[in-house]
Amino acid sequence: MSETELQAELQHHEHARAQMAAMRDLTEGIHNIYSGDFDESTKNLGLGDVRSDHLFGWAMANYTVPRLADLADRDIALFFGRIWMDDGEDFHIGRRHIRDEHNDPIVLDWRAPLSEQYYRASAHDRRDVAKRRRFGFQGARITGFEDENLLLGEEVASDILTEEIERPRTGPMRDIVATIQPEQDELIRREAAVNLCVQGAPGTGKTAVGLHRAAWLLYNYTEKLDKAGVLVVGPNEGFLSYISGVLPTLGESSVWQVTVQQLTGAHTALAADTHAAALVKHDARMALVCERAVWGHVGTAVDGGITPDEGLLITDGGWRWRLGLRYLDEAITNARKHTRTYTAGRKAVEDAIVQGARRQAEIRSGHSPDNKWATKLKRTESVRAFLDAVWPKLNTKTVMKKLLTDAAFRADATRGILTEEEAALLAGKPAKPTAGDLLIADEIESHMKLREPSESFGHIVIDEAQDLSPMQCRVIARRSGKGSVTVLGDLAQGTTPWAAASWTDQMRHLGKEQVEHTELTTGFRVPAVIIALANRVLPHLGVDVAPARSIRSDGSCDRIETADLQAGVREAVTKALAEEGLVGVIAADDLAAELKTLLDGTGRVEVVAASLAKGLEYDHVVVVEPAEIVAAPATGGATIDGVGLRHLYVALTRAVSRLTVVHSRPLPAEMEE
Ligand SMILES: Nc1ncnc2c1ncn2[C@@H]1O[C@H](COP(=O)(O)OP(=O)(O)OP(=O)(O)O)[C@@H](O)[C@H]1O
């Protein structure tokens, strides 16, 4: 690296900074012109709510407010790479596009098509790239660079990548734009229509890939996705807060990040299910029960009191119309077959009744009666009574109430689908729904009426997807509609009672048939020495997945055997605090509660229950009493076969640099070589 070249790059960086400030000033100028209308934009008004004379200002507000936030000068370098092409052109690659006063690009956005070459070019497949430069930086300051002359076949093991991966973690997750690897880039840049399913060992960058894919899609399919929206679904609120900063630093603040519980309102559910009841309510068979609970209300013409002789008699002033039993049964069958929702079905039968009477009127009088006549006909007592008998009016609340409180109705809805014991577990109080009840209500609602297109998303990123139950998958599927999904997870880290055993099944529950499956195995988080320990446990987890191969040869792994567990934990934490970075103490849930009191107020230390450690990472991890993690019942007090061992696998794979195992009891046999 020559000093002259570095100085030139520093100057280019200063120039880029000045140009970005100019872009910001320009946007600010526009913003100020429309400031009155901008106020409306901050009230979350939609297009239809805005007065027509404010429309232009409103549109400008929607454009400039996020743009101003994106152009804010942050403590971050404006570019991280540069490529020289075979034709002599060269480009700096950065977090966002920056142009000069002549509108020429001086920094390309990492999501622009050309940037793909930066990430993917190699000595074997140069993609017209002659040379690649990677910049090292600290905060907003460029500190150096490393070059790869691809024309000469150079492939440099990047110190900058190593430094980035090994840097101490001091807080929430960061973006990885500067060091995206080719296999990750391929997934990030798959077209919007592709449904991706990524199985990946711990620390292989699944979450990072999912978030960067969301940002890439929003940039490249702006028109479609700005309207339809992008959703990120994560396992719990702790995880969401850990990842919540990544998309905003990539310039995307419009993505809604939620747990699946938040989608149904289950995060505020009042009552708790027993383990056995939860199992039934999350089961795929519940979808069939819900279907029958709704559509089972549909009867035949005979149920409506119709006989072959009499038919349905409709009196309209001096006129009388009669519809036969066969005609009515056909109308019901057609409505059942051709309408997607129960509410629409009732309307279809009603329309068929009007149609039948209208045809008779046309034959008798020679002209077709108007809509007023049709409305009157629908209101006649005999039509009302017939419809109420064969296709009664329903809403989600009434069906839920019947399912939870009416034993005879429940028996009919579940016969042949659930056992009697399972069906009995559904009994409850509708006023105090459980999380499982809200899943059922969501399913029932989907039979009642179609979701508005505005209620579904253009793309959904689903992280830790192995933990979703079939019924939770269906909740997400309904919000996806025709949109695509990126599904990320690790079957080996499945710890819920309904964790997926196969991705094919999980994708079916998510309603996606065309799926690209892929597996990531290069681990960026956990050093080889620690992953080797976790990989001893992996074969005992009952899943067929590839183990992680760490690209890291640093890190350490040690063990403290002690008669006094608390003293052992203190010793491990003191040692850990001698080094930089965050310390995570992971223990079985009950023990974690005790350790929280013990370590309360110790800076840089977080105590985490093993059941909540998923997705998180710490520089130094202290795993306390593995035997207890393995033996501990799962959340909710029920014992789930093998789940403790999976919690241990998750705990062992949270460390970025160092792992200390503290134990007073013998280590689980699965940890031994
Ligand atoms: N290309 C990369 N450059 C730098 N850091 C990376 C890269 N890919 C992943 N990382 C880092 O590796 C760590 C693990 O990534 P991530 O959390 O996305 O993995 P994961 O597969 O979701 O893990 P888990 O299954 O344990 O949740 C993170 O700190 C992430 O920033």
The ligand as an SDF file (V2000), in Angstrom:
LIG
                    3D

 31 33  0  0  0  0  0  0  0  0999 V2000
  -19.3580  -11.6990    5.4810 N   0  0  0  0  0  0  0  0  0  0  0  0
  -19.2640  -11.3920    6.7450 C   0  0  0  0  0  0  0  0  0  0  0  0
  -18.3940  -10.4650    7.1430 N   0  0  0  0  0  0  0  0  0  0  0  0
  -18.2700  -10.1280    8.4460 C   0  0  0  0  0  0  0  0  0  0  0  0
  -18.9960  -10.6630    9.4200 N   0  0  0  0  0  0  0  0  0  0  0  0
  -19.8820  -11.6000    9.0730 C   0  0  0  0  0  0  0  0  0  0  0  0
  -20.0710  -12.0110    7.7250 C   0  0  0  0  0  0  0  0  0  0  0  0
  -21.0310  -12.9430    7.7040 N   0  0  0  0  0  0  0  0  0  0  0  0
  -21.4420  -13.1050    8.9730 C   0  0  0  0  0  0  0  0  0  0  0  0
  -20.7520  -12.3020    9.7900 N   0  0  0  0  0  0  0  0  0  0  0  0
  -20.8890  -12.1650   11.2340 C   0  0  0  0  0  0  0  0  0  0  0  0
  -20.9580  -13.4610   11.8020 O   0  0  0  0  0  0  0  0  0  0  0  0
  -21.8300  -13.4390   12.9200 C   0  0  0  0  0  0  0  0  0  0  0  0
  -22.8920  -14.4960   12.7540 C   0  0  0  0  0  0  0  0  0  0  0  0
  -23.7880  -14.0820   11.7400 O   0  0  0  0  0  0  0  0  0  0  0  0
  -25.3400  -14.3510   11.8690 P   0  0  0  0  0  0  0  0  0  0  0  0
  -25.8390  -13.9820   13.2240 O   0  0  0  0  0  0  0  0  0  0  0  0
  -25.9930  -13.7500   10.7030 O   0  0  0  0  0  0  0  0  0  0  0  0
  -25.3210  -15.9480   11.7550 O   0  0  0  0  0  0  0  0  0  0  0  0
  -26.5160  -16.9690   11.8670 P   0  0  0  0  0  0  0  0  0  0  0  0
  -26.2480  -17.9980   10.8400 O   0  0  0  0  0  0  0  0  0  0  0  0
  -27.8120  -16.2580   11.8200 O   0  0  0  0  0  0  0  0  0  0  0  0
  -26.2540  -17.5770   13.2910 O   0  0  0  0  0  0  0  0  0  0  0  0
  -27.2290  -18.3610   14.2960 P   0  0  0  0  0  0  0  0  0  0  0  0
  -27.7060  -19.6000   13.6010 O   0  0  0  0  0  0  0  0  0  0  0  0
  -26.3430  -18.7080   15.4250 O   0  0  0  0  0  0  0  0  0  0  0  0
  -28.3040  -17.4190   14.6540 O   0  0  0  0  0  0  0  0  0  0  0  0
  -22.4050  -12.0270   13.0110 C   0  0  0  0  0  0  0  0  0  0  0  0
  -21.6430  -11.2630   13.9210 O   0  0  0  0  0  0  0  0  0  0  0  0
  -22.2070  -11.4900   11.6190 C   0  0  0  0  0  0  0  0  0  0  0  0
  -22.1000  -10.0920   11.6040 O   0  0  0  0  0  0  0  0  0  0  0  0
  1  2  1  0
  2  3  1  0
  2  7  2  0
  3  4  2  0
  4  5  1  0
  5  6  2  0
  6  7  1  0
  6 10  1  0
  7  8  1  0
  8  9  2  0
  9 10  1  0
 10 11  1  0
 11 12  1  0
 11 30  1  0
 12 13  1  0
 13 14  1  0
 13 28  1  0
 14 15  1  0
 15 16  1  0
 16 17  2  0
 16 18  1  0
 16 19  1  0
 19 20  1  0
 20 21  2  0
 20 22  1  0
 20 23  1  0
 23 24  1  0
 24 25  2  0
 24 26  1  0
 24 27  1  0
 28 29  1  0
 28 30  1  0
 30 31  1  0
M  END
$$$$
